[in-house]
Amino acid sequence: MARIVLADDGIPFDGTTMETRPLGGVESSVVFLLQELARRGHEVLVRNRCARPLRHDGVDWASLDGGLPEEADLYLANRGDRLLPLMPKARRTVFWIHNPARYLLKWRYLSKLWRLRPPIVFSGPYHAATYPRWAPAGERVVIPYGIPEMFLTAAPAAGPPAPRAVFTSNPLRSLDWLLDVWAGRIRPSVPGAELHVFSGAATYGTVGDAKARAMEAVLDKARRLGDRGVVVREPVPKGRLVEAFRGARLMAYRGDPNETFCLAVAEAQAMGVPAVVQNLGCVAERVIDGETGFIAADDDAFAEAAVRLLTDDGLWWRQHRAALDKQRGWGWPQAAAAFERLIP
């Protein structure tokens, strides 16, 4: 089996973090991927900003400040350009990115990408399209995030839930817009409907701290809409999201051009929760239009689709079953197998 090393220079986290608190999509994806690679028999090491060295679920975690091993079969440089040249003796260096790739069009990135020509891993077609064809790279590889097993195997709702929609993303990703559509168009058509908002800065660590004031302003607006059925909840670890999705009738999320996969929608779909989105960013890649939800052309269509799903049991059943049938086929074992194909 191979030695696989991943380096990350972002927020502090380790393999135990998401067991005790919410964790962002990038960080949780790192954890799930590496745990799966370790299960498949590889030697897996992470060097990041974790608070202490530990071994968890077969993965060795230690501080990036202590340096990297000298050799690896596969070296995954996660996000940061300064990580790219740190393992010159690795048999293969791969650059795994998560945000729209326009940030790579800076000299400090381009110079390293031109010299090293690493394969770049994108999370979907929309994501890959954000990096121009002229820009330097080795192979351009699309590997979607896996859906965690807890969502793929959890028992779904036994019947149509009460008219409850959920929002489980960053409050700066169109929650302000959704609150207006909910209060002005959806809730008046479905008296008694609720919108549960699982969102806050805690999920994003120190990055969230920098934007906490803006996030809190949107959440304050949500709290003021309690008389319109808006319920603000704290962000929760993924294990507790299973229960939230089981009681949800609808995932309501507009989408955002700065998002490249959207685990929030993917996880809800895997639990059989129909979703209503717009064609913004990557979210249209997560929903099968007319089968597992709706990709709305405009605000009126968004509100109309949400009202239908909140009130029409027959439509909900059809889309619920279709989501369970068609949106549970890609988990971290499949994603890990795709990463294994990058090992020389």
Backbone hydrogen bonds in HBPLUS format (Angstrom, degrees):
<---DONOR---> <-ACCEPTOR-->    atom                        ^
c    i                          cat <-CA-CA->   ^        H-A-AA   ^      H-
h    n   atom  resd res      DA  || num        DHA   H-A  angle D-A-AA Bond
n    s   type  num  typ     dist DA aas  dist angle  dist       angle   num
A0043-GLU N   A0002-ALA O   2.95 MM  41  6.22 156.2  2.00 156.4 162.9     1
A0073-ASP N   A0003-ARG O   2.92 MM  70  5.29 145.0  2.04 135.7 147.0     2
A0074-LEU N   A0003-ARG O   3.21 MM  71  6.61 159.1  2.25 156.3 159.6     3
A0004-ILE N   A0043-GLU O   2.77 MM  39  6.08 168.8  1.78 172.7 176.5     4
A0045-LEU N   A0004-ILE O   2.92 MM  41  6.33 159.2  1.96 161.0 167.6     5
A0005-VAL N   A0074-LEU O   2.97 MM  69  6.42 161.1  2.01 161.2 167.4     6
A0076-LEU N   A0005-VAL O   2.76 MM  71  6.13 165.8  1.78 161.5 166.3     7
A0006-LEU N   A0045-LEU O   2.92 MM  39  6.38 157.0  1.98 158.0 165.4     8
A0047-ARG N   A0006-LEU O   2.95 MM  41  6.39 157.0  2.00 159.8 166.2     9
A0007-ALA N   A0076-LEU O   3.02 MM  69  6.44 157.4  2.07 161.6 165.3    10
A0078-ASN N   A0007-ALA O   2.99 MM  71  5.91 161.3  2.02 163.8 170.0    11
A0008-ASP N   A0047-ARG O   3.09 MM  39  6.51 155.4  2.16 147.4 151.0    12
A0017-THR N   A0014-ASP O   3.20 MM   3  5.52 155.3  2.26 111.6 118.6    13
A0019-GLU N   A0016-THR O   3.07 MM   3  5.53 153.9  2.14 114.1 122.3    14
A0020-THR N   A0017-THR O   3.05 MM   3  5.74 162.6  2.08 119.6 124.9    15
A0021-ARG N   A0017-THR O   3.15 MM   4  6.31 144.7  2.28 152.0 162.4    16
A0028-SER N   A0024-GLY O   2.92 MM   4  6.07 167.8  1.93 159.3 163.5    17
A0029-SER N   A0025-GLY O   2.96 MM   4  5.92 146.9  2.07 137.0 146.2    18
A0030-VAL N   A0026-VAL O   2.99 MM   4  6.33 150.5  2.08 149.6 157.4    19
A0031-VAL N   A0027-GLU O   3.10 MM   4  6.44 163.0  2.13 151.7 155.2    20
A0032-PHE N   A0028-SER O   2.95 MM   4  6.18 171.1  1.96 153.0 155.0    21
A0033-LEU N   A0029-SER O   2.93 MM   4  5.98 166.2  1.95 149.6 153.8    22
A0034-LEU N   A0030-VAL O   3.03 MM   4  6.14 173.4  2.04 154.9 156.9    23
A0035-GLN N   A0031-VAL O   2.97 MM   4  6.09 160.3  2.01 154.2 160.0    24
A0036-GLU N   A0032-PHE O   3.07 MM   4  6.20 156.8  2.13 145.1 151.2    25
A0037-LEU N   A0033-LEU O   2.92 MM   4  6.24 155.7  1.98 152.0 159.2    26
A0038-ALA N   A0034-LEU O   2.95 MM   4  6.14 154.1  2.02 145.3 152.0    27
A0039-ARG N   A0035-GLN O   2.98 MM   4  6.25 152.4  2.06 144.0 151.6    28
A0040-ARG N   A0036-GLU O   3.09 MM   4  6.34 136.7  2.28 139.6 150.9    29
A0040-ARG N   A0037-LEU O   3.18 MM   3  5.08 128.1  2.46  90.8 104.4    30
A0042-HIS N   A0037-LEU O   3.29 MM   5  5.91 159.6  2.33 154.4 148.9    31
A0041-GLY N   A0038-ALA O   2.98 MM   3  5.28 158.3  2.03 113.6 116.0    32
A0060-ASP N   A0044-VAL O   3.06 MM  16  6.33 176.4  2.06 153.6 154.3    33
A0046-VAL N   A0060-ASP O   2.72 MM  14  6.05 161.7  1.75 171.2 171.5    34
A0062-ALA N   A0046-VAL O   3.06 MM  16  6.37 141.6  2.22 148.3 159.7    35
A0048-ASN N   A0062-ALA O   3.14 MM  14  6.63 150.0  2.23 159.1 161.6    36
A0064-LEU N   A0048-ASN O   2.67 MM  16  4.60 148.8  1.77 142.6 140.9    37
A0054-LEU N   A0061-TRP O   3.02 MM   7  5.28 153.7  2.09 135.5 141.9    38
A0061-TRP N   A0054-LEU O   2.81 MM   7  5.28 172.6  1.81 178.8 176.8    39
A0056-HIS N   A0059-VAL O   2.99 MM   3  5.35 155.2  2.05 148.8 151.5    40
A0059-VAL N   A0056-HIS O   2.98 MM   3  5.35 167.4  1.99 117.5 121.6    41
A0066-GLY N   A0063-SER O   3.17 MM   3  5.65 154.3  2.24 108.3 115.1    42
A0067-GLY N   A0064-LEU O   2.98 MM   3  5.43 163.6  2.01 117.4 120.4    43
A0091-ARG N   A0072-ALA O   2.85 MM  19  6.32 162.5  1.88 160.1 163.0    44
A0075-TYR N   A0092-ARG O   2.87 MM  17  6.16 162.4  1.90 165.6 169.8    45
A0094-VAL N   A0075-TYR O   2.82 MM  19  6.12 163.4  1.85 171.2 173.8    46
A0077-ALA N   A0094-VAL O   2.87 MM  17  6.15 160.9  1.91 169.1 174.0    47
A0096-TRP N   A0077-ALA O   3.01 MM  19  6.16 160.1  2.05 147.4 153.9    48
A0080-GLY N   A0078-ASN O   2.93 MM   2  5.95 141.5  2.08 102.6  93.3    49
A0079-ARG N   A0096-TRP O   2.97 MM  17  6.01 150.3  2.06 151.3 160.7    50
A0083-LEU N   A0080-GLY O   3.33 MM   3  5.65 151.5  2.41 104.4 112.2    51
A0084-LEU N   A0081-ASP O   3.08 MM   3  5.48 147.2  2.19 111.0 119.7    52
A0086-LEU N   A0083-LEU O   3.21 MM   3  5.53 167.8  2.22 119.4 122.7    53
A0090-ALA N   A0087-MET O   3.05 MM   3  5.49 167.4  2.06 117.6 121.3    54
A0095-PHE N   A0119-PRO O   2.90 MM  24  6.17 173.7  1.90 172.3 171.5    55
A0121-VAL N   A0095-PHE O   2.87 MM  26  6.24 160.6  1.91 155.7 160.4    56
A0097-ILE N   A0121-VAL O   3.33 MM  24  6.26 169.0  2.35 156.3 158.3    57
A0104-LEU N   A0101-ALA O   2.95 MM   3  5.56 161.7  1.98 118.8 124.7    58
A0105-LEU N   A0102-ARG O   3.06 MM   3  5.62 167.4  2.07 117.9 122.0    59
A0109-TYR N   A0106-LYS O   3.00 MM   3  5.50 132.8  2.23 112.7 124.8    60
A0110-LEU N   A0106-LYS O   2.80 MM   4  5.94 171.7  1.81 166.4 165.7    61
A0111-SER N   A0107-TRP O   2.84 MM   4  5.62 167.2  1.85 147.4 151.0    62
A0113-LEU N   A0109-TYR O   2.87 MM   4  6.09 167.0  1.89 162.6 167.1    63
A0114-TRP N   A0110-LEU O   2.80 MM   4  5.83 152.8  1.87 148.5 155.4    64
A0115-ARG N   A0111-SER O   3.14 MM   4  6.24 154.1  2.21 137.4 144.1    65
A0116-LEU N   A0112-LYS O   2.82 MM   4  5.85 169.4  1.83 156.5 159.7    66
A0117-ARG N   A0113-LEU O   2.88 MM   4  5.08 144.9  2.01 125.1 135.2    67
A0138-GLY N   A0118-PRO O   2.94 MM  20  4.83 156.7  1.99 128.1 120.5    68
A0120-ILE N   A0139-GLU O   2.92 MM  19  6.46 150.2  2.01 162.6 172.2    69
A0141-VAL N   A0120-ILE O   2.91 MM  21  6.05 173.3  1.92 162.7 164.7    70
A0122-PHE N   A0141-VAL O   2.74 MM  19  6.08 165.6  1.76 166.0 170.9    71
A0143-ILE N   A0122-PHE O   2.82 MM  21  6.13 161.9  1.85 176.5 170.5    72
A0128-ALA N   A0124-GLY O   2.94 MM   4  6.22 164.8  1.96 158.0 162.1    73
A0129-ALA N   A0125-PRO O   3.00 MM   4  6.16 149.8  2.10 147.2 155.0    74
A0130-THR N   A0127-HIS O   3.04 MM   3  5.50 158.2  2.09 112.0 118.9    75
A0131-TYR N   A0128-ALA O   3.23 MM   3  5.89 167.8  2.25 118.4 121.1    76
A0135-ALA N   A0132-PRO O   3.17 MM   3  5.49 150.7  2.26 106.8 115.1    77
A0147-ILE N   A0330-TRP O   3.23 MM 183  6.37 152.1  2.32 123.6 131.6    78
A0151-PHE N   A0148-PRO O   3.03 MM   3  5.82 147.5  2.14 121.5 128.6    79
A0152-LEU N   A0148-PRO O   3.36 MM   4  6.68 150.1  2.46 141.2 149.6    80
A0152-LEU N   A0149-GLU O   2.98 MM   3  4.86 115.8  2.40  94.2 111.2    81
A0153-THR N   A0149-GLU O   2.94 MM   4  5.97 146.2  2.06 162.4 166.0    82
A0164-ARG N   A0162-ALA O   2.63 MM   2  5.66 120.3  1.98 122.1 104.8    83
A0194-GLU N   A0163-PRO O   2.99 MM  31  6.51 155.5  2.05 153.1 161.1    84
A0249-ARG N   A0164-ARG O   2.81 MM  85  5.42 164.2  1.83 156.7 162.0    85
A0165-ALA N   A0194-GLU O   2.79 MM  29  6.18 165.7  1.81 162.3 163.5    86
A0196-HIS N   A0165-ALA O   2.83 MM  31  6.19 166.6  1.84 157.9 154.9    87
A0166-VAL N   A0250-LEU O   2.84 MM  84  6.32 144.3  1.96 153.9 165.5    88
A0252-ALA N   A0166-VAL O   3.12 MM  86  6.13 159.7  2.16 156.0 162.3    89
A0167-PHE N   A0196-HIS O   2.96 MM  29  6.33 145.6  2.08 161.3 161.3    90
A0198-PHE N   A0167-PHE O   2.85 MM  31  6.08 162.1  1.88 172.1 176.9    91
A0173-ARG N   A0170-ASN O   2.92 MM   3  5.43 165.4  1.95 121.5 125.3    92
A0178-LEU N   A0174-SER O   2.96 MM   4  6.21 162.3  1.99 149.3 154.1    93
A0179-LEU N   A0175-LEU O   2.86 MM   4  6.10 157.3  1.92 156.5 161.5    94
A0180-ASP N   A0176-ASP O   3.33 MM   4  6.64 152.2  2.41 142.4 148.5    95
A0181-VAL N   A0177-TRP O   3.09 MM   4  6.45 162.1  2.12 154.7 159.4    96
A0182-TRP N   A0178-LEU O   2.74 MM   4  5.88 161.1  1.77 155.5 161.6    97
A0183-ALA N   A0179-LEU O   2.92 MM   4  5.98 173.3  1.92 148.5 150.7    98
A0184-GLY N   A0180-ASP O   2.89 MM   4  5.80 155.3  1.95 144.7 152.2    99
A0185-ARG N   A0181-VAL O   2.88 MM   4  5.37 150.4  1.96 137.6 143.9   100
A0186-ILE N   A0181-VAL O   3.11 MM   5  6.46 150.8  2.20 147.4 154.0   101
A0187-ARG N   A0182-TRP O   2.83 MM   5  5.63 165.6  1.85 151.0 156.0   102
A0189-SER N   A0186-ILE O   3.00 MM   3  5.44 137.9  2.19 111.3 123.0   103
A0190-VAL N   A0186-ILE O   3.16 MM   4  6.42 125.1  2.48 142.2 156.9   104
A0190-VAL N   A0187-ARG O   3.00 MM   3  4.96 141.2  2.16 101.1 112.9   105
A0193-ALA N   A0190-VAL O   2.99 MM   3  5.62 159.4  2.03 144.0 144.8   106
A0195-LEU N   A0229-GLY O   2.84 MM  34  6.02 155.6  1.90 136.6 141.0   107
A0231-VAL N   A0195-LEU O   2.85 MM  36  6.06 167.0  1.86 150.8 153.1   108
A0197-VAL N   A0231-VAL O   2.83 MM  34  6.13 165.5  1.85 159.9 164.0   109
A0233-ARG N   A0197-VAL O   2.73 MM  36  5.61 167.9  1.75 150.5 153.5   110
A0204-TYR N   A0201-ALA O   3.02 MM   3  5.70 154.4  2.09 122.3 128.9   111
A0208-GLY N   A0204-TYR O   3.01 MM   4  4.45 150.4  2.10 102.9 106.7   112
A0208-GLY N   A0205-GLY O   3.02 MM   3  5.24 119.6  2.40  99.4 113.8   113
A0209-ASP N   A0205-GLY O   3.07 MM   4  6.49 143.5  2.21 141.2 152.2   114
A0210-ALA N   A0206-THR O   3.30 MM   4  6.56 148.0  2.41 141.3 146.6   115
A0211-LYS N   A0208-GLY O   3.03 MM   3  5.23 137.0  2.22 103.1 115.1   116
A0212-ALA N   A0209-ASP O   3.30 MM   3  4.91 166.4  2.32  98.7 102.4   117
A0215-MET N   A0211-LYS O   3.00 MM   4  6.25 164.3  2.02 158.6 163.8   118
A0216-GLU N   A0212-ALA O   2.78 MM   4  5.90 160.4  1.82 151.3 156.9   119
A0217-ALA N   A0213-ARG O   3.06 MM   4  6.28 145.3  2.18 142.1 150.7   120
A0218-VAL N   A0214-ALA O   3.38 MM   4  6.73 154.1  2.45 145.6 150.4   121
A0219-LEU N   A0215-MET O   3.01 MM   4  6.33 161.2  2.04 152.1 158.0   122
A0220-ASP N   A0216-GLU O   2.78 MM   4  5.93 146.8  1.89 146.5 155.1   123
A0221-LYS N   A0217-ALA O   3.21 MM   4  6.46 150.6  2.30 137.7 144.6   124
A0222-ALA N   A0218-VAL O   3.05 MM   4  6.45 151.6  2.13 144.3 152.3   125
A0223-ARG N   A0219-LEU O   2.88 MM   4  6.21 154.2  1.95 147.3 154.0   126
A0224-ARG N   A0220-ASP O   3.06 MM   4  6.33 146.3  2.18 144.7 153.2   127
A0225-LEU N   A0222-ALA O   2.98 MM   3  5.26 154.2  2.05 107.0 115.4   128
A0226-GLY N   A0223-ARG O   3.32 MM   3  5.69 140.2  2.49 119.7 116.7   129
A0228-ARG N   A0225-LEU O   2.85 MM   3  5.17 156.1  1.91 110.8 118.8   130
A0230-VAL N   A0225-LEU O   3.24 MM   5  5.54 162.1  2.28 140.1 136.1   131
A0229-GLY N   A0226-GLY O   3.15 MM   3  5.25 155.1  2.21 111.1 111.0   132
A0240-ARG N   A0237-PRO O   3.00 MM   3  5.67 137.0  2.19 117.1 127.1   133
A0241-LEU N   A0238-LYS O   2.97 MM   3  4.96 134.0  2.19  97.6 111.3   134
A0244-ALA N   A0240-ARG O   3.42 MM   4  6.76 156.6  2.48 140.0 146.4   135
A0245-PHE N   A0241-LEU O   2.85 MM   4  6.11 161.9  1.88 160.2 163.3   136
A0246-ARG N   A0242-VAL O   2.96 MM   4  6.19 149.7  2.05 145.4 154.5   137
A0247-GLY N   A0243-GLU O   3.22 MM   4  6.45 140.4  2.38 142.7 151.0   138
A0248-ALA N   A0245-PHE O   3.06 MM   3  4.91 164.7  2.08 104.3 108.5   139
A0251-MET N   A0274-PRO O   2.89 MM  23  6.23 156.8  1.94 153.4 160.2   140
A0276-VAL N   A0251-MET O   2.97 MM  25  6.39 157.5  2.02 168.8 173.5   141
A0253-TYR N   A0276-VAL O   3.13 MM  23  6.31 177.1  2.13 171.4 171.9   142
A0278-GLN N   A0254-ARG O   3.01 MM  24  5.11 153.6  2.08 127.4 129.6   143
A0259-GLU N   A0256-ASP O   3.09 MM   3  5.53 163.2  2.12 122.2 122.9   144
A0266-ALA N   A0262-CYS O   3.25 MM   4  6.50 167.8  2.26 146.8 150.5   145
A0267-GLU N   A0263-LEU O   2.76 MM   4  5.78 166.0  1.78 157.4 159.3   146
A0268-ALA N   A0264-ALA O   3.24 MM   4  6.37 159.7  2.28 140.3 145.9   147
A0269-GLN N   A0265-VAL O   2.89 MM   4  6.07 164.3  1.91 155.8 160.2   148
A0270-ALA N   A0266-ALA O   3.02 MM   4  6.23 154.5  2.09 145.0 151.6   149
A0271-MET N   A0268-ALA O   3.02 MM   3  5.15 136.6  2.21 100.2 112.7   150
A0273-VAL N   A0268-ALA O   2.97 MM   5  5.22 162.9  2.00 145.2 141.2   151
A0272-GLY N   A0269-GLN O   2.86 MM   3  5.00 159.1  1.91 109.7 114.6   152
A0275-ALA N   A0292-THR O   3.37 MM  17  6.89 149.4  2.47 132.0 138.3   153
A0294-PHE N   A0275-ALA O   2.88 MM  19  6.46 148.1  1.98 151.5 161.7   154
A0277-VAL N   A0294-PHE O   2.97 MM  17  6.37 164.3  2.00 166.3 171.0   155
A0296-ALA N   A0277-VAL O   2.69 MM  19  6.01 156.6  1.74 169.1 160.6   156
A0280-LEU N   A0278-GLN O   2.81 MM   2  5.58 136.3  2.00 105.9  92.6   157
A0285-GLU N   A0282-CYS O   2.81 MM   3  5.59 157.6  1.86 127.3 134.5   158
A0286-ARG N   A0283-VAL O   2.95 MM   3  5.22 154.6  2.01 108.4 116.6   159
A0291-GLU N   A0288-ILE O   2.94 MM   3  5.46 160.8  1.98 135.1 139.7   160
A0292-THR N   A0288-ILE O   2.95 MM   4  5.26 166.0  1.97 147.4 152.0   161
A0290-GLY N   A0293-GLY O   2.73 MM   3  5.59 141.7  1.87 151.4 161.2   162
A0302-PHE N   A0298-ASP O   2.96 MM   4  6.21 151.0  2.04 148.5 157.5   163
A0303-ALA N   A0299-ASP O   2.98 MM   4  6.25 168.5  1.99 155.1 156.3   164
A0304-GLU N   A0300-ASP O   2.93 MM   4  6.12 163.0  1.96 150.6 155.9   165
A0305-ALA N   A0301-ALA O   2.94 MM   4  6.03 162.9  1.97 147.2 151.5   166
A0306-ALA N   A0302-PHE O   2.99 MM   4  6.21 161.1  2.02 152.8 158.3   167
A0307-VAL N   A0303-ALA O   2.96 MM   4  6.17 163.7  1.98 153.5 157.4   168
A0308-ARG N   A0304-GLU O   3.03 MM   4  6.27 159.6  2.08 148.4 153.8   169
A0309-LEU N   A0305-ALA O   3.05 MM   4  6.30 163.6  2.08 152.0 155.7   170
A0310-LEU N   A0306-ALA O   2.97 MM   4  6.14 146.6  2.09 147.7 157.4   171
A0311-THR N   A0307-VAL O   3.12 MM   4  6.19 126.3  2.42 141.9 154.2   172
A0311-THR N   A0308-ARG O   3.24 MM   3  5.32 143.9  2.38  98.3 108.4   173
A0312-ASP N   A0308-ARG O   2.80 MM   4  5.49 156.0  1.86 157.4 160.3   174
A0316-TRP N   A0312-ASP O   2.98 MM   4  6.22 164.4  2.01 153.5 158.5   175
A0317-TRP N   A0313-ASP O   2.88 MM   4  6.08 163.9  1.91 151.9 155.7   176
A0318-ARG N   A0314-GLY O   3.11 MM   4  6.34 164.8  2.13 150.0 153.4   177
A0319-GLN N   A0315-LEU O   3.04 MM   4  6.26 169.0  2.05 157.7 160.2   178
A0320-HIS N   A0316-TRP O   2.75 MM   4  5.80 155.7  1.81 153.9 162.0   179
A0321-ARG N   A0317-TRP O   2.96 MM   4  6.09 169.5  1.97 153.7 155.5   180
A0322-ALA N   A0318-ARG O   3.02 MM   4  6.17 155.8  2.08 142.5 149.9   181
A0323-ALA N   A0319-GLN O   2.92 MM   4  6.04 155.4  1.98 145.4 151.3   182
A0324-LEU N   A0320-HIS O   3.11 MM   4  6.41 160.8  2.15 149.4 154.2   183
A0325-ASP N   A0321-ARG O   2.94 MM   4  6.10 149.8  2.03 145.0 153.8   184
A0326-LYS N   A0322-ALA O   2.85 MM   4  5.90 152.8  1.92 150.0 156.5   185
A0327-GLN N   A0323-ALA O   2.83 MM   4  5.16 149.0  1.93 143.7 147.1   186
A0335-ALA N   A0331-GLY O   3.15 MM   4  6.48 158.2  2.20 146.8 153.5   187
A0336-ALA N   A0332-TRP O   2.77 MM   4  5.78 161.9  1.81 149.2 154.1   188
A0337-ALA N   A0333-PRO O   3.03 MM   4  6.18 151.7  2.12 139.2 146.6   189
A0338-ALA N   A0334-GLN O   3.15 MM   4  6.44 146.6  2.27 140.0 148.4   190
A0338-ALA N   A0335-ALA O   3.10 MM   3  5.10 119.5  2.48  93.6 108.5   191
A0339-PHE N   A0335-ALA O   3.03 MM   4  6.43 151.1  2.12 147.9 155.8   192
A0340-GLU N   A0336-ALA O   2.85 MM   4  6.13 149.2  1.94 148.0 157.3   193
A0341-ARG N   A0338-ALA O   3.24 MM   3  5.34 133.7  2.47  95.5 107.2   194
A0342-LEU N   A0339-PHE O   2.90 MM   3  5.39 159.3  1.95 113.7 120.7   195
A0343-ILE N   A0340-GLU O   3.03 MM   3  5.44 162.6  2.06 113.0 118.6   196
